[in-house]
Amino acid sequence: MQLNWLPAMGAADDPGVLPYLRHITLPTVALALIPLGVITRVVRSAALDILNQEFVLALRAKGLAARRVFAHVVKNAAPQILTVLGLQFGFQLGGSVLVEAVFSWPGTGYLLNLAIFQRDIPVLQGVILVLATFFVLLNLAVDLLQTVVDPRIARH
């Protein structure tokens, strides 16, 4: 069964659509702005660090095309970038609590906030357990992905 909810919103020139789209955009921007800056800075720093290494100079001296050199730079910078991506995604789980409370969106963050104010300890423990499990599984996935990207990191 396929649900087509987007056409039900109406045309883009429908005045009722604009507030709905703005309500979607604001939480997205609120959640994405800080991690975007952190990730951008780490990518830039890692790329500059790799570009200043001698093997890149050797690759350029051999006459390797710029995109091939870029592929080597990305491959060597990937583990550091993956680590930061995984941590930032984990922090997004915590940031969702604030964003869902501010924008009154139903979700785990909203449920956690509601459980705190109602002093509902079992729900609070359950939500924290689920969020912590996602965080641990995410870090495990990042570690496994790093061993695929860079075999030097392989665990013995």
Secondary structure, DSSP 4 states (H G I P E B T S, - for coil): -----TGGG--TT-TTHHHHHHHHHHHHHHHHHHHHHHHHHHHHHHHHHHHTSHHHHHHHHTT--HHHHHHHHHHHHHHHHHHHHHHHHHHHHHHHHHHHHHHT--SHHHHHHHHHHHT-HHHHHHHHHHHHHHHHHHHHHHHHHHHHH-GGG---
